[in-house]
Amino acid sequence: MRYARVLVNGRAAWGRVGDRDVELLSGSPIDGRPTVNGAIPRATAVWLPPVVPPVFYAVGMNYRRHIEHAGAALPDRPEVGYRANNALTGHGSPIVRPRDVEGRFEAEPELVAVIGRTVRRASHEEARASVFGWTIGNDVSARAWQHRDRTFWRSKNSDTFKPMGPWIETDVDALAQRTTLRVNGQERAAFPTGDMVFDPYDHMVEITKYITLHPGDVLWMGAEATCQLEPGDTVDVEISGIGVLTNPVQEAPA
């Protein structure tokens, strides 16, 4: 099943995505079993981030090729950081590059786990059972700011730097898929989605030793490769079995 959040009459609504229509739901499918309250054509849908997470977790370097490219050591245990909800934007919405960004402005294609139940001190099996579904993220980064600032506050968290969507897929073996990154239709990277140092469940086991995960929390799983973005580009992140997240890149107005 595919679930999304769409804009209807100026308000966010949950929907169940079909081939032609988006059935509008009375509430969140993560929290219960909502009823259907109408439908809109899928072709006209305005897509919002498919969930607004209570907590936005993000894994750093989690693929060997990315780690080797950065000249870093392989991690010896799962660790996560945090990102800001203000950075989220939906499928089809622009990534806006601030005018004072210099140097590398990059896309990172990522698998995203959406948590479906409260979990603390989880076993690997409990972690697996607590995932509601999977979506796609693009971890946009301004590298000069990343190296210059004491934290990632603007390099990773500026408005629109975290496209996510287009929907949550609940019926997929996410780690058996393939991730592809394209810019203007040209493939820039492709890799097995599950070829991680530590998988989502490893991270959830480690997180829940100390922190309770809640329904709607998201966990971004890192990327094997990155690529440069410029204003005027259109970037696609595809994960087979889930979908394609597409966003144009714009320069911020003066």
C-alpha positions in Angstrom: 0.0 0.0 0.0 1.1 3.5 -0.7 0.2 6.4 1.6 0.9 10.1 1.0 0.1 13.6 2.3 -1.4 15.9 -0.3 -2.6 19.5 -0.4 -6.4 19.8 -0.7 -8.1 23.2 -0.5 -5.0 24.6 1.2 -4.8 21.9 3.9 -2.8 18.8 4.3 -4.7 15.5 3.9 -3.6 11.9 4.1 -4.3 9.8 1.0 -4.0 6.2 -0.3 -2.3 6.3 -3.6 -3.7 4.3 -6.5 -2.7 4.1 -10.2 -5.1 6.9 -11.2 -6.5 8.5 -8.0 -5.5 9.4 -4.5 -8.2 8.4 -2.0 -8.5 11.0 0.7 -8.4 9.6 4.3 -10.0 10.8 7.5 -6.6 10.6 9.3 -3.2 9.1 9.5 -2.8 5.4 8.6 0.1 5.3 11.0 -2.2 6.0 13.9 -5.1 3.8 13.0 -7.5 2.7 10.3 -8.9 5.9 8.7 -12.0 5.9 6.4 -12.1 7.1 2.8 -13.6 10.6 2.4 -13.4 11.1 -1.4 -10.6 11.1 -4.0 -8.6 13.4 -6.3 -6.9 12.6 -9.6 -3.3 11.4 -9.0 -2.1 13.6 -11.9 -3.3 16.8 -10.2 -2.0 15.9 -6.7 0.3 18.4 -4.9 2.6 16.2 -2.8 3.7 17.1 0.7 6.4 15.3 2.7 4.6 12.0 3.4 5.1 12.4 7.1 6.1 15.2 9.5 8.2 13.3 12.0 8.2 13.9 15.7 11.9 13.2 15.5 14.0 13.3 12.3 17.0 10.8 12.7 19.7 10.6 10.1 22.6 8.2 9.6 25.9 9.6 8.4 28.3 7.7 6.2 26.8 4.2 6.0 28.1 2.8 2.7 31.7 1.6 2.2 32.3 3.5 -1.0 31.2 6.8 0.5 33.3 6.2 3.6 36.4 5.3 1.4 35.8 8.4 -0.8 35.8 10.6 2.4 39.0 8.9 3.7 37.2 7.9 6.9 37.3 4.7 8.9 34.4 2.3 8.8 32.1 2.8 11.8 32.3 0.1 14.5 28.8 0.6 15.7 25.5 2.3 14.5 25.2 6.0 15.3 22.7 8.7 14.2 22.4 12.4 14.1 19.4 14.7 13.9 17.9 16.9 11.2 15.3 19.7 11.3 11.7 19.4 10.1 11.8 22.9 8.5 14.2 21.4 5.9 11.5 19.0 4.6 9.8 19.5 1.3 7.7 17.3 -0.9 8.0 15.6 -4.3 7.8 18.2 -7.1 8.7 21.2 -4.9 11.9 23.1 -5.5 15.2 22.8 -3.7 16.2 26.4 -3.2 19.9 27.1 -3.1 20.7 30.2 -0.9 22.6 32.9 -2.9 25.6 32.8 -0.6 26.2 29.1 -1.0 29.7 28.5 -2.5 31.4 25.4 -3.7 29.8 21.9 -3.6 26.0 21.8 -3.4 25.2 18.1 -3.5 22.4 15.5 -3.6 22.6 12.3 -1.6 20.0 9.6 -2.4 18.7 7.9 0.7 16.3 5.2 1.9 14.0 6.4 4.7 12.3 4.1 7.3 9.1 5.4 8.8 8.4 4.1 12.3 4.9 2.8 13.0 4.9 2.0 16.7 6.4 3.0 20.0 9.5 1.0 20.7 12.1 0.9 23.5 15.0 -1.5 24.0 14.1 -3.3 20.8 15.4 -6.6 19.6 16.3 -6.9 15.9 13.0 -8.6 15.3 11.0 -6.0 17.2 12.8 -3.2 15.2 11.8 -4.9 12.0 8.2 -5.2 13.1 8.0 -1.5 14.1 8.6 -0.1 10.6 5.4 1.1 9.1 6.9 1.6 5.6 9.6 3.2 3.5 10.0 6.4 1.6 12.8 8.2 -0.3 15.0 11.1 0.8 17.4 13.5 -0.8 20.0 14.7 1.7 21.0 18.0 0.1 24.2 19.5 1.6 26.2 22.7 1.2 29.7 21.4 1.8 31.5 24.6 2.5 29.1 25.4 5.3 29.4 21.8 6.5 33.1 22.2 6.9 33.1 25.8 8.1 30.3 25.7 10.8 30.6 24.1 14.2 27.4 22.2 13.5 25.3 21.2 10.5 22.7 23.8 11.3 22.5 25.4 7.8 24.6 23.0 5.7 22.0 20.2 6.2 19.0 22.0 7.6 18.3 25.0 5.5 14.7 25.3 4.2 14.0 22.8 1.3 17.3 20.9 1.9 15.5 17.6 2.7 13.1 16.5 0.0 11.2 13.4 1.0 8.5 11.4 -0.8 6.5 11.0 -2.8 4.8 8.5 -0.6 5.3 5.7 2.0 5.4 2.2 0.6 4.3 -0.4 3.1 4.7 -3.6 0.9 8.3 -3.8 -0.2 11.6 -5.5 0.9 13.4 -2.2 1.0 16.9 -3.6 1.4 16.5 -5.8 -1.7 16.0 -2.7 -4.0 18.3 -0.5 -6.1 18.9 3.2 -5.6 19.5 5.4 -8.7 20.3 9.2 -8.7 19.7 11.2 -11.9 20.2 14.8 -12.8 18.4 16.1 -15.9 17.7 12.5 -16.8 21.3 11.5 -16.7 22.3 8.7 -14.3 24.9 10.0 -11.8 24.9 7.1 -9.4 23.4 3.6 -8.8 23.9 1.1 -6.0 22.2 -1.7 -4.1 20.0 0.0 -1.5 20.8 -2.6 1.2 24.6 -2.6 0.8 25.0 -0.7 4.1 27.5 -1.1 6.9 24.6 -1.2 9.4 21.0 -1.7 8.3 18.0 0.2 9.6 17.2 -2.4 12.3 20.8 -2.3 13.6 20.4 1.4 14.1 17.0 1.1 15.7 18.3 -1.5 18.2 21.1 0.9 19.1 18.8 4.0 19.3 16.2 2.4 21.5 18.8 1.4 24.1 18.7 5.1 25.1 15.8 6.8 23.2 12.2 5.8 22.6 11.1 5.7 19.0 7.6 6.9 18.3 5.1 6.5 15.4 6.0 8.8 12.6 9.7 9.2 13.4 11.9 8.8 10.4 15.3 7.3 10.0 17.4 8.4 6.9 19.9 5.7 6.0 22.8 7.5 4.2 24.0 7.2 0.6 26.7 5.5 -1.3 27.4 8.4 -3.7 26.7 12.1 -4.1 26.5 14.5 -7.1 26.7 18.2 -7.7 23.5 20.3 -8.2 23.1 23.6 -10.0 20.1 26.0 -10.3 18.1 24.9 -13.3 18.7 21.1 -12.7 16.1 18.6 -12.0 17.1 15.8 -9.7 15.5 12.3 -9.4 16.1 9.8 -6.7 14.6 6.4 -7.5 14.4 3.4 -5.3 13.0 0.4 -7.1 9.8 -0.9 -5.5 9.1 2.4 -3.8 9.0 5.2 -6.4 10.8 8.3 -7.8 11.3 11.5 -5.8 11.7 14.5 -8.2 12.7 18.1 -7.4 13.8 21.1 -9.5 16.7 23.2 -8.2 16.3 27.0 -8.0 18.5 29.9 -6.9 17.0 31.9 -4.0 15.6 35.3 -5.1 17.8 38.3 -4.4 
